[in-house]
Amino acid sequence: MTELEHVYQSIHDKNIAVYNLHFSPTIKSMCVCAAEESIILDKNAIETQKEEIEIITHEITHIETGNTYCVTSTSNTRLARANRNFYEAKTERATIRKLLPPEKLQRAIFNVGCEYRRIADYCNRTLDFVKKAFNYYETIGIQFELPEYSY
């Protein structure tokens, strides 16, 4: 079973419905927590399986952690933006810990070196996600040991 198939199986096991719907050029996904928990994706906007895994895991993490907010909170008031940013950032951090825990990044560094692109390929993640992960871990004080040959 591929990682993407595993992610979809996890959604199915949690009785979360998945719908494919086009939103806008800037929105690729959202989760809905109402009578039925569901994830809505714009599959036409998702370019790779790596990105799909990251997006779906992010939306599942919203549901699992309860870091959800009312869709109308995407209005442009200062408080609405602050709430949305708070829940998105909290969910992004949890998604990073789930998909790229520090141990996995350390193993990647020892196996392929320190170049972000090689780490992304090794971990089956997008380059952007790997950069976010390193930035997050740096902000919470986690440092990675470098292999001897990288000096």
HUSULWO-V49478 format. One record per residue. N is the residue number from 1. RES is the residue in one small letter. PSI is psi as a letter, one per 20 degrees, with the letter a starting at -180 (none if undefined). D_LAST is the distance of its C-alpha to the last C-alpha in whole Angstrom. Layout:
n:N res:RES psi:PSI d_last:D_LAST
n:N res:RES psi:PSI d_last:D_LAST
This chain:
n:1 res:m psi:p d_last:38
n:2 res:t psi:r d_last:36
n:3 res:e psi:h d_last:34
n:4 res:l psi:g d_last:36
n:5 res:e psi:h d_last:39
n:6 res:h psi:g d_last:38
n:7 res:v psi:g d_last:38
n:8 res:y psi:h d_last:41
n:9 res:q psi:h d_last:42
n:10 res:s psi:g d_last:41
n:11 res:i psi:g d_last:43
n:12 res:h psi:g d_last:46
n:13 res:d psi:h d_last:46
n:14 res:k psi:j d_last:46
n:15 res:n psi:l d_last:49
n:16 res:i psi:p d_last:47
n:17 res:a psi:q d_last:49
n:18 res:v psi:p d_last:47
n:19 res:y psi:q d_last:48
n:20 res:n psi:p d_last:47
n:21 res:l psi:p d_last:48
n:22 res:h psi:p d_last:47
n:23 res:f psi:f d_last:47
n:24 res:s psi:r d_last:46
n:25 res:p psi:i d_last:43
n:26 res:t psi:i d_last:41
n:27 res:i psi:p d_last:41
n:28 res:k psi:h d_last:40
n:29 res:s psi:r d_last:41
n:30 res:m psi:q d_last:43
n:31 res:c psi:q d_last:44
n:32 res:v psi:p d_last:48
n:33 res:c psi:n d_last:49
n:34 res:a psi:c d_last:53
n:35 res:a psi:h d_last:55
n:36 res:e psi:p d_last:53
n:37 res:e psi:p d_last:49
n:38 res:s psi:r d_last:47
n:39 res:i psi:p d_last:45
n:40 res:i psi:p d_last:45
n:41 res:l psi:q d_last:43
n:42 res:d psi:n d_last:43
n:43 res:k psi:h d_last:42
n:44 res:n psi:h d_last:43
n:45 res:a psi:i d_last:40
n:46 res:i psi:p d_last:37
n:47 res:e psi:h d_last:35
n:48 res:t psi:r d_last:33
n:49 res:q psi:h d_last:34
n:50 res:k psi:g d_last:30
n:51 res:e psi:h d_last:32
n:52 res:e psi:g d_last:35
n:53 res:i psi:g d_last:33
n:54 res:e psi:g d_last:32
n:55 res:i psi:g d_last:35
n:56 res:i psi:g d_last:37
n:57 res:t psi:h d_last:35
n:58 res:h psi:g d_last:35
n:59 res:e psi:h d_last:39
n:60 res:i psi:h d_last:39
n:61 res:t psi:h d_last:37
n:62 res:h psi:g d_last:40
n:63 res:i psi:g d_last:43
n:64 res:e psi:h d_last:41
n:65 res:t psi:i d_last:40
n:66 res:g psi:j d_last:43
n:67 res:n psi:m d_last:41
n:68 res:t psi:r d_last:44
n:69 res:y psi:q d_last:46
n:70 res:c psi:p d_last:49
n:71 res:v psi:h d_last:48
n:72 res:t psi:i d_last:51
n:73 res:s psi:i d_last:48
n:74 res:t psi:j d_last:46
n:75 res:s psi:r d_last:49
n:76 res:n psi:j d_last:48
n:77 res:t psi:q d_last:49
n:78 res:r psi:g d_last:46
n:79 res:l psi:g d_last:47
n:80 res:a psi:g d_last:46
n:81 res:r psi:g d_last:43
n:82 res:a psi:g d_last:42
n:83 res:n psi:g d_last:43
n:84 res:r psi:g d_last:41
n:85 res:n psi:h d_last:38
n:86 res:f psi:g d_last:38
n:87 res:y psi:h d_last:39
n:88 res:e psi:g d_last:37
n:89 res:a psi:g d_last:34
n:90 res:k psi:g d_last:34
n:91 res:t psi:h d_last:35
n:92 res:e psi:g d_last:32
n:93 res:r psi:g d_last:30
n:94 res:a psi:h d_last:32
n:95 res:t psi:g d_last:31
n:96 res:i psi:g d_last:27
n:97 res:r psi:h d_last:27
n:98 res:k psi:g d_last:30
n:99 res:l psi:h d_last:28
n:100 res:l psi:m d_last:24
n:101 res:p psi:q d_last:24
n:102 res:p psi:h d_last:21
n:103 res:e psi:h d_last:21
n:104 res:k psi:g d_last:21
n:105 res:l psi:g d_last:18
n:106 res:q psi:g d_last:16
n:107 res:r psi:g d_last:17
n:108 res:a psi:g d_last:16
n:109 res:i psi:g d_last:13
n:110 res:f psi:h d_last:13
n:111 res:n psi:h d_last:15
n:112 res:v psi:i d_last:14
n:113 res:g psi:a d_last:11
n:114 res:c psi:i d_last:10
n:115 res:e psi:p d_last:13
n:116 res:y psi:g d_last:16
n:117 res:r psi:g d_last:19
n:118 res:r psi:h d_last:17
n:119 res:i psi:g d_last:17
n:120 res:a psi:g d_last:21
n:121 res:d psi:g d_last:22
n:122 res:y psi:g d_last:21
n:123 res:c psi:i d_last:22
n:124 res:n psi:l d_last:25
n:125 res:r psi:r d_last:25
n:126 res:t psi:q d_last:26
n:127 res:l psi:g d_last:23
n:128 res:d psi:g d_last:25
n:129 res:f psi:g d_last:25
n:130 res:v psi:g d_last:21
n:131 res:k psi:g d_last:21
n:132 res:k psi:h d_last:24
n:133 res:a psi:g d_last:22
n:134 res:f psi:g d_last:19
n:135 res:n psi:g d_last:21
n:136 res:y psi:g d_last:24
n:137 res:y psi:h d_last:21
n:138 res:e psi:g d_last:20
n:139 res:t psi:h d_last:23
n:140 res:i psi:j d_last:24
n:141 res:g psi:j d_last:21
n:142 res:i psi:p d_last:19
n:143 res:q psi:q d_last:16
n:144 res:f psi:q d_last:14
n:145 res:e psi:p d_last:11
n:146 res:l psi:q d_last:8
n:147 res:p psi:q d_last:8
n:148 res:e psi:g d_last:6
n:149 res:y psi:i d_last:6
n:150 res:s psi:i d_last:4
n:151 res:y psi:none d_last:0
